[in-house]
Every structure is written in C-alpha cells, then in structure tokens.
Amino acid sequence: MPRPKREVEVRNLNLQISAPLYEQLKARSEIKGQTMTTTLERILSLFFKNHPNDSLEEDA
C-alpha cells in the first residue's frame, strides 16, 4: 500500500552528514516508528520554533 500524498508542497533535500549523526537520526527514527524524513522534519520544526529570533545573516 503506497503512502498517502502530503497536503503540503515539498522540496527535495540532498545532504551529507557525519556517520555518528546519521546513526543518531536512524536510531531515533526507529524508536519513534517514523521515517527518517519525518523525524528530520520534526527536529527542524522544533528548532525553528524554539529559535524564532535567530538572525538569518551570517555571524560576523
């Protein structure tokens, strides 16, 4: 059975991360019973929610 379609517009993100960070993400996904995409989206959403006033400009 295919996954249901998302109701929001999506963009692809291709990245390389360190092996230890990947393993943490993978373990968290398995514990939560989520895909790695869902886990990463939730982590990023929480970060941006908790840091709304962070400057988007590079640090000097």
Gaussian input, Z-matrix of N, CA and C with variables (Angstrom, degrees):
# hf/3-21g

backbone

0 1
 N
 C     1     B1
 C     2     B2     1     A1
 N     3     B3     2     A2     1     D1
 C     4     B4     3     A3     2     D2
 C     5     B5     4     A4     3     D3
 N     6     B6     5     A5     4     D4
 C     7     B7     6     A6     5     D5
 C     8     B8     7     A7     6     D6
 N     9     B9     8     A8     7     D7
 C    10    B10     9     A9     8     D8
 C    11    B11    10    A10     9     D9
 N    12    B12    11    A11    10    D10
 C    13    B13    12    A12    11    D11
 C    14    B14    13    A13    12    D12
 N    15    B15    14    A14    13    D13
 C    16    B16    15    A15    14    D14
 C    17    B17    16    A16    15    D15
 N    18    B18    17    A17    16    D16
 C    19    B19    18    A18    17    D17
 C    20    B20    19    A19    18    D18
 N    21    B21    20    A20    19    D19
 C    22    B22    21    A21    20    D20
 C    23    B23    22    A22    21    D21
 N    24    B24    23    A23    22    D22
 C    25    B25    24    A24    23    D23
 C    26    B26    25    A25    24    D24
 N    27    B27    26    A26    25    D25
 C    28    B28    27    A27    26    D26
 C    29    B29    28    A28    27    D27
 N    30    B30    29    A29    28    D28
 C    31    B31    30    A30    29    D29
 C    32    B32    31    A31    30    D30
 N    33    B33    32    A32    31    D31
 C    34    B34    33    A33    32    D32
 C    35    B35    34    A34    33    D33
 N    36    B36    35    A35    34    D34
 C    37    B37    36    A36    35    D35
 C    38    B38    37    A37    36    D36
 N    39    B39    38    A38    37    D37
 C    40    B40    39    A39    38    D38
 C    41    B41    40    A40    39    D39
 N    42    B42    41    A41    40    D40
 C    43    B43    42    A42    41    D41
 C    44    B44    43    A43    42    D42
 N    45    B45    44    A44    43    D43
 C    46    B46    45    A45    44    D44
 C    47    B47    46    A46    45    D45
 N    48    B48    47    A47    46    D46
 C    49    B49    48    A48    47    D47
 C    50    B50    49    A49    48    D48
 N    51    B51    50    A50    49    D49
 C    52    B52    51    A51    50    D50
 C    53    B53    52    A52    51    D51
 N    54    B54    53    A53    52    D52
 C    55    B55    54    A54    53    D53
 C    56    B56    55    A55    54    D54
 N    57    B57    56    A56    55    D55
 C    58    B58    57    A57    56    D56
 C    59    B59    58    A58    57    D57
 N    60    B60    59    A59    58    D58
 C    61    B61    60    A60    59    D59
 C    62    B62    61    A61    60    D60
 N    63    B63    62    A62    61    D61
 C    64    B64    63    A63    62    D62
 C    65    B65    64    A64    63    D63
 N    66    B66    65    A65    64    D64
 C    67    B67    66    A66    65    D65
 C    68    B68    67    A67    66    D66
 N    69    B69    68    A68    67    D67
 C    70    B70    69    A69    68    D68
 C    71    B71    70    A70    69    D69
 N    72    B72    71    A71    70    D70
 C    73    B73    72    A72    71    D71
 C    74    B74    73    A73    72    D72
 N    75    B75    74    A74    73    D73
 C    76    B76    75    A75    74    D74
 C    77    B77    76    A76    75    D75
 N    78    B78    77    A77    76    D76
 C    79    B79    78    A78    77    D77
 C    80    B80    79    A79    78    D78
 N    81    B81    80    A80    79    D79
 C    82    B82    81    A81    80    D80
 C    83    B83    82    A82    81    D81
 N    84    B84    83    A83    82    D82
 C    85    B85    84    A84    83    D83
 C    86    B86    85    A85    84    D84
 N    87    B87    86    A86    85    D85
 C    88    B88    87    A87    86    D86
 C    89    B89    88    A88    87    D87
 N    90    B90    89    A89    88    D88
 C    91    B91    90    A90    89    D89
 C    92    B92    91    A91    90    D90
 N    93    B93    92    A92    91    D91
 C    94    B94    93    A93    92    D92
 C    95    B95    94    A94    93    D93
 N    96    B96    95    A95    94    D94
 C    97    B97    96    A96    95    D95
 C    98    B98    97    A97    96    D96
 N    99    B99    98    A98    97    D97
 C   100   B100    99    A99    98    D98
 C   101   B101   100   A100    99    D99
 N   102   B102   101   A101   100   D100
 C   103   B103   102   A102   101   D101
 C   104   B104   103   A103   102   D102
 N   105   B105   104   A104   103   D103
 C   106   B106   105   A105   104   D104
 C   107   B107   106   A106   105   D105
 N   108   B108   107   A107   106   D106
 C   109   B109   108   A108   107   D107
 C   110   B110   109   A109   108   D108
 N   111   B111   110   A110   109   D109
 C   112   B112   111   A111   110   D110
 C   113   B113   112   A112   111   D111
 N   114   B114   113   A113   112   D112
 C   115   B115   114   A114   113   D113
 C   116   B116   115   A115   114   D114
 N   117   B117   116   A116   115   D115
 C   118   B118   117   A117   116   D116
 C   119   B119   118   A118   117   D117
 N   120   B120   119   A119   118   D118
 C   121   B121   120   A120   119   D119
 C   122   B122   121   A121   120   D120
 N   123   B123   122   A122   121   D121
 C   124   B124   123   A123   122   D122
 C   125   B125   124   A124   123   D123
 N   126   B126   125   A125   124   D124
 C   127   B127   126   A126   125   D125
 C   128   B128   127   A127   126   D126
 N   129   B129   128   A128   127   D127
 C   130   B130   129   A129   128   D128
 C   131   B131   130   A130   129   D129
 N   132   B132   131   A131   130   D130
 C   133   B133   132   A132   131   D131
 C   134   B134   133   A133   132   D132
 N   135   B135   134   A134   133   D133
 C   136   B136   135   A135   134   D134
 C   137   B137   136   A136   135   D135
 N   138   B138   137   A137   136   D136
 C   139   B139   138   A138   137   D137
 C   140   B140   139   A139   138   D138
 N   141   B141   140   A140   139   D139
 C   142   B142   141   A141   140   D140
 C   143   B143   142   A142   141   D141
 N   144   B144   143   A143   142   D142
 C   145   B145   144   A144   143   D143
 C   146   B146   145   A145   144   D144
 N   147   B147   146   A146   145   D145
 C   148   B148   147   A147   146   D146
 C   149   B149   148   A148   147   D147
 N   150   B150   149   A149   148   D148
 C   151   B151   150   A150   149   D149
 C   152   B152   151   A151   150   D150
 N   153   B153   152   A152   151   D151
 C   154   B154   153   A153   152   D152
 C   155   B155   154   A154   153   D153
 N   156   B156   155   A155   154   D154
 C   157   B157   156   A156   155   D155
 C   158   B158   157   A157   156   D156
 N   159   B159   158   A158   157   D157
 C   160   B160   159   A159   158   D158
 C   161   B161   160   A160   159   D159
 N   162   B162   161   A161   160   D160
 C   163   B163   162   A162   161   D161
 C   164   B164   163   A163   162   D162
 N   165   B165   164   A164   163   D163
 C   166   B166   165   A165   164   D164
 C   167   B167   166   A166   165   D165
 N   168   B168   167   A167   166   D166
 C   169   B169   168   A168   167   D167
 C   170   B170   169   A169   168   D168
 N   171   B171   170   A170   169   D169
 C   172   B172   171   A171   170   D170
 C   173   B173   172   A172   171   D171
 N   174   B174   173   A173   172   D172
 C   175   B175   174   A174   173   D173
 C   176   B176   175   A175   174   D174
 N   177   B177   176   A176   175   D175
 C   178   B178   177   A177   176   D176
 C   179   B179   178   A178   177   D177

   B1=1.4537
   B2=1.5282
   B3=1.3356
   B4=1.4655
   B5=1.5234
   B6=1.3132
   B7=1.4689
   B8=1.5247
   B9=1.3302
   B10=1.4707
   B11=1.5226
   B12=1.3234
   B13=1.4613
   B14=1.5218
   B15=1.3203
   B16=1.4649
   B17=1.5217
   B18=1.3090
   B19=1.4553
   B20=1.5186
   B21=1.3250
   B22=1.4623
   B23=1.5280
   B24=1.3152
   B25=1.4583
   B26=1.5283
   B27=1.2981
   B28=1.4599
   B29=1.5231
   B30=1.3028
   B31=1.4631
   B32=1.5275
   B33=1.3118
   B34=1.4560
   B35=1.5171
   B36=1.3245
   B37=1.4543
   B38=1.5202
   B39=1.3122
   B40=1.4502
   B41=1.5178
   B42=1.3420
   B43=1.4453
   B44=1.5164
   B45=1.2993
   B46=1.4499
   B47=1.5222
   B48=1.3367
   B49=1.4594
   B50=1.5178
   B51=1.3103
   B52=1.4600
   B53=1.5299
   B54=1.3096
   B55=1.4655
   B56=1.5307
   B57=1.3454
   B58=1.4685
   B59=1.5307
   B60=1.3276
   B61=1.4664
   B62=1.5255
   B63=1.3234
   B64=1.4666
   B65=1.5224
   B66=1.3212
   B67=1.4664
   B68=1.5252
   B69=1.3353
   B70=1.4709
   B71=1.5227
   B72=1.3175
   B73=1.4590
   B74=1.5254
   B75=1.3139
   B76=1.4592
   B77=1.5270
   B78=1.3299
   B79=1.4689
   B80=1.5267
   B81=1.3284
   B82=1.4733
   B83=1.5220
   B84=1.3170
   B85=1.4653
   B86=1.5188
   B87=1.3304
   B88=1.4629
   B89=1.5271
   B90=1.3244
   B91=1.4681
   B92=1.5308
   B93=1.3299
   B94=1.4681
   B95=1.5257
   B96=1.3467
   B97=1.4616
   B98=1.5192
   B99=1.3350
   B100=1.4581
   B101=1.5241
   B102=1.3191
   B103=1.4563
   B104=1.5271
   B105=1.3199
   B106=1.4579
   B107=1.5249
   B108=1.3209
   B109=1.4642
   B110=1.5261
   B111=1.3223
   B112=1.4645
   B113=1.5254
   B114=1.3141
   B115=1.4614
   B116=1.5181
   B117=1.3156
   B118=1.4624
   B119=1.5235
   B120=1.3253
   B121=1.4701
   B122=1.5251
   B123=1.3063
   B124=1.4724
   B125=1.5172
   B126=1.3287
   B127=1.4636
   B128=1.5282
   B129=1.3269
   B130=1.4623
   B131=1.5267
   B132=1.3196
   B133=1.4679
   B134=1.5172
   B135=1.3251
   B136=1.4649
   B137=1.5197
   B138=1.3250
   B139=1.4598
   B140=1.5226
   B141=1.3422
   B142=1.4647
   B143=1.5256
   B144=1.3165
   B145=1.4665
   B146=1.5281
   B147=1.3333
   B148=1.4611
   B149=1.5303
   B150=1.3197
   B151=1.4590
   B152=1.5338
   B153=1.3286
   B154=1.4731
   B155=1.5246
   B156=1.3135
   B157=1.4583
   B158=1.5161
   B159=1.3193
   B160=1.4598
   B161=1.5254
   B162=1.2986
   B163=1.4614
   B164=1.5088
   B165=1.3111
   B166=1.4539
   B167=1.5243
   B168=1.3222
   B169=1.4556
   B170=1.5147
   B171=1.3198
   B172=1.4604
   B173=1.5191
   B174=1.3296
   B175=1.4623
   B176=1.5271
   B177=1.3078
   B178=1.4722
   B179=1.5081
   A1=108.81
   A2=118.00
   A3=119.96
   A4=111.65
   A5=114.20
   A6=119.71
   A7=109.51
   A8=116.55
   A9=118.49
   A10=110.66
   A11=116.18
   A12=121.15
   A13=110.04
   A14=115.60
   A15=121.38
   A16=110.37
   A17=115.15
   A18=120.05
   A19=112.35
   A20=116.96
   A21=120.67
   A22=109.34
   A23=115.02
   A24=119.97
   A25=108.18
   A26=117.44
   A27=121.20
   A28=111.21
   A29=115.35
   A30=124.35
   A31=107.28
   A32=116.03
   A33=120.52
   A34=110.02
   A35=115.72
   A36=122.51
   A37=107.07
   A38=115.53
   A39=120.84
   A40=107.20
   A41=118.44
   A42=120.01
   A43=111.48
   A44=114.95
   A45=121.75
   A46=107.23
   A47=115.72
   A48=120.77
   A49=108.62
   A50=116.38
   A51=120.57
   A52=110.04
   A53=116.10
   A54=121.27
   A55=112.31
   A56=119.54
   A57=118.82
   A58=112.87
   A59=117.08
   A60=120.85
   A61=110.29
   A62=116.82
   A63=121.41
   A64=110.73
   A65=116.76
   A66=120.70
   A67=111.43
   A68=116.98
   A69=120.50
   A70=110.38
   A71=117.15
   A72=121.70
   A73=110.48
   A74=116.34
   A75=121.32
   A76=111.27
   A77=117.19
   A78=121.59
   A79=110.92
   A80=116.48
   A81=120.38
   A82=110.21
   A83=117.06
   A84=121.59
   A85=110.96
   A86=116.17
   A87=120.58
   A88=111.41
   A89=116.98
   A90=121.27
   A91=110.22
   A92=116.18
   A93=121.49
   A94=113.17
   A95=116.35
   A96=119.59
   A97=112.33
   A98=116.23
   A99=122.25
   A100=109.53
   A101=114.99
   A102=118.84
   A103=107.30
   A104=115.91
   A105=118.81
   A106=110.36
   A107=117.52
   A108=121.20
   A109=110.44
   A110=116.63
   A111=120.84
   A112=110.61
   A113=116.64
   A114=120.60
   A115=110.61
   A116=117.54
   A117=121.02
   A118=111.22
   A119=118.03
   A120=120.87
   A121=110.73
   A122=117.36
   A123=120.33
   A124=111.87
   A125=117.12
   A126=120.83
   A127=109.78
   A128=117.16
   A129=120.77
   A130=111.92
   A131=117.44
   A132=120.58
   A133=111.12
   A134=116.97
   A135=120.52
   A136=111.37
   A137=116.95
   A138=120.15
   A139=110.32
   A140=116.75
   A141=119.75
   A142=111.80
   A143=117.94
   A144=121.29
   A145=110.28
   A146=116.87
   A147=121.41
   A148=113.27
   A149=118.37
   A150=122.36
   A151=110.33
   A152=117.35
   A153=119.67
   A154=113.76
   A155=117.45
   A156=120.17
   A157=113.64
   A158=117.02
   A159=119.02
   A160=109.76
   A161=115.12
   A162=120.28
   A163=110.28
   A164=116.38
   A165=121.32
   A166=110.50
   A167=116.56
   A168=120.15
   A169=109.24
   A170=116.13
   A171=120.73
   A172=110.00
   A173=115.10
   A174=119.87
   A175=109.19
   A176=115.19
   A177=119.78
   A178=110.93
   D1=125.46
   D2=-178.86
   D3=-71.56
   D4=156.96
   D5=177.12
   D6=-68.60
   D7=148.48
   D8=177.18
   D9=-67.57
   D10=148.64
   D11=178.98
   D12=-69.06
   D13=146.12
   D14=177.93
   D15=-75.12
   D16=150.82
   D17=178.43
   D18=-91.48
   D19=-5.46
   D20=179.54
   D21=-112.26
   D22=155.83
   D23=176.70
   D24=-70.37
   D25=138.57
   D26=-177.27
   D27=-117.92
   D28=158.14
   D29=174.92
   D30=-131.23
   D31=146.66
   D32=176.73
   D33=-82.50
   D34=146.87
   D35=178.34
   D36=-134.21
   D37=117.51
   D38=179.83
   D39=-113.20
   D40=120.98
   D41=-176.21
   D42=-145.23
   D43=161.90
   D44=173.67
   D45=-115.66
   D46=131.98
   D47=177.76
   D48=-129.17
   D49=163.13
   D50=-179.41
   D51=-65.35
   D52=151.70
   D53=-178.97
   D54=-58.84
   D55=-43.72
   D56=179.10
   D57=-62.26
   D58=-39.46
   D59=178.39
   D60=-66.65
   D61=-40.54
   D62=176.53
   D63=-59.84
   D64=-43.95
   D65=-179.54
   D66=-64.16
   D67=-37.89
   D68=176.21
   D69=-63.87
   D70=-44.09
   D71=179.14
   D72=-63.10
   D73=-44.59
   D74=179.48
   D75=-62.30
   D76=-45.60
   D77=-179.80
   D78=-63.27
   D79=-43.52
   D80=179.65
   D81=-63.33
   D82=-40.26
   D83=178.78
   D84=-61.74
   D85=-44.71
   D86=-179.41
   D87=-65.86
   D88=-41.24
   D89=179.42
   D90=-62.83
   D91=-42.66
   D92=-178.25
   D93=-80.76
   D94=-12.36
   D95=-177.80
   D96=70.37
   D97=33.12
   D98=-177.76
   D99=-117.11
   D100=162.14
   D101=170.12
   D102=-72.25
   D103=161.12
   D104=177.70
   D105=-65.86
   D106=-31.61
   D107=177.38
   D108=-62.56
   D109=-48.01
   D110=179.83
   D111=-62.34
   D112=-43.76
   D113=179.48
   D114=-60.92
   D115=-46.35
   D116=-179.47
   D117=-65.42
   D118=-39.88
   D119=177.20
   D120=-61.38
   D121=-42.03
   D122=179.95
   D123=-67.97
   D124=-39.61
   D125=177.31
   D126=-62.18
   D127=-47.12
   D128=179.80
   D129=-64.94
   D130=-39.91
   D131=178.37
   D132=-61.57
   D133=-43.60
   D134=178.14
   D135=-64.34
   D136=-40.96
   D137=179.01
   D138=-60.15
   D139=-50.93
   D140=-177.94
   D141=-65.99
   D142=-32.29
   D143=177.43
   D144=-67.29
   D145=-38.97
   D146=-177.09
   D147=-84.64
   D148=-9.30
   D149=-179.95
   D150=-131.54
   D151=57.02
   D152=-174.64
   D153=-70.34
   D154=-24.74
   D155=-174.70
   D156=-98.89
   D157=5.22
   D158=178.65
   D159=-62.69
   D160=137.14
   D161=179.01
   D162=-68.96
   D163=140.59
   D164=177.22
   D165=-88.72
   D166=-5.49
   D167=178.19
   D168=-84.63
   D169=155.55
   D170=179.20
   D171=-64.05
   D172=146.45
   D173=176.30
   D174=-68.73
   D175=141.09
   D176=-179.73
   D177=-82.41

